[in-house]
Amino acid sequence: MDHVIEVSDVSKTFKIHHERHQSVKDRVLHPRSGRTELFQALDHISFTVDAGETVGILGHNGSGKSTLLKCVCGVLQPTSGVIRQRGSLAALLELGAGFQVELSGRDNVYLYGTMLGFSRKYIDRIFDDIVAFSEIEHFIDTQVKFYSSGMYVRLAFAVAVNVDPDVLVVDEVLAVGDERFQAKCIDRIKGFQEDGKAILLVTHSAEQVRTLASRAIVLESGKMIAHGDVGDSLKIFRDHLLGTAPATGSTATSAGEVHVDSVTSPSGTFDVRAGAGFHFDVHVSATRAVSGLFVLELHTRDGVLVSRSDPQANPVDLRAGVTSIGVDLPHLPLLDGIFDVNVGIYDPRGSNILAWAEKVATLQVTYGGRESGLVDLAPSVHQN
């Protein structure tokens, strides 16, 4: 495949000035006062994005995600390394970036479209589509300074996705706005994927990455600590960035001492009828006896989280060697479908992941009714 984005050994260093001179007089009288500290925002980052790929970037605040995207989009220049990009690119780097608050929404559509490299004639042709997608028709001639944060995002996203770029770069903006509009944006992104567009997506949402991304990158303190399979990267994201990795010198059992070996069912299959109960066993090995908390997740094949159990509700005691943990699901209200099973063991405080396994089993649910969706609500209807 052709690389539409190629990031080669990119680093970015910022100078942080402490006790800077407040005036020319201070600089003349105290020429040597103040100091400068170097901050490494990105540390030798390399990856590629091909046409048709969606790459998710995860990391906590300050990990370098936004700096990386700004370098990719040309807003910042890397201190070292090379970034190559092919085709047209539309970027949503931050809330209202590129908008002039004194101008109306209409004027900003043309301004933003011009910044993305498109002609006024082209923007004329897609203007109605942009406004319709943004759902702010009544405010399109209002000054942007009076817009809410949700209106900013609606308009910016509408411009970016309607100019039909080869590469779409999105930085956290899907976290703003109501759930219905977020779902609408995700549907449009899926349409981009079907059209073979490349997408670089920064988000705090592991579920968005699971749903949308074909690969995932995890950044920590400017370093790339994971790059590859979404499931593997999400585990590292949980371990290192959500406070779940054991600290140096911690007495918590490390992930290397506990391991999920396999998942089995008495029948030998994971086929179940909707509404019925189901039992399966999780086989866990440990190098020594340890207490833990069992977690069960169920996802659709599209990555939508159906259910996640409360770790505190399911304590387990693991022996040295192999322990079999029986799991009973007394009633499955799921409708027809295929669901992926994830399991994990947390430490007794529920803060450290001792072991985690993605897609250890595939649950196939059959349903004989005419309802559709994920679950059977079994409504009781009464006529008054």
Secondary structure, DSSP 8 states (H G I E B T S, - for coil): --EEEEEEEEEEEEEEEES--SSHHHHHH-TT--EEEEEEEEEEEEEEEETT-EEEEE--TTSSHHHHHHHHHTSS--SEEEEEE-S-EEEE-STTTT--TTSBHHHHHHHHHHHTT--HHHHHHHHHHHHHHHT-GGGTTSBGGG--HHHHHHHHHHHHHHS--SEEEEESGGGSS-HHHHHHHHHHHHHHHHTT-EEEEE-S-HHHHHHH-SEEEEEETTEEEEEE-HHHHHHHHHHHHSS-S--TT--S--GGGEEEEEEE-TTSS-EEETTS-EEEEEEEEESS-EEEEEEEEEEETT--EEEE--GGG-EEEE-SEEEEEEEEES---B-SEEEEEEEEEE-TTS-SEEEEEEEEEEEEEE--SS--SSB---------
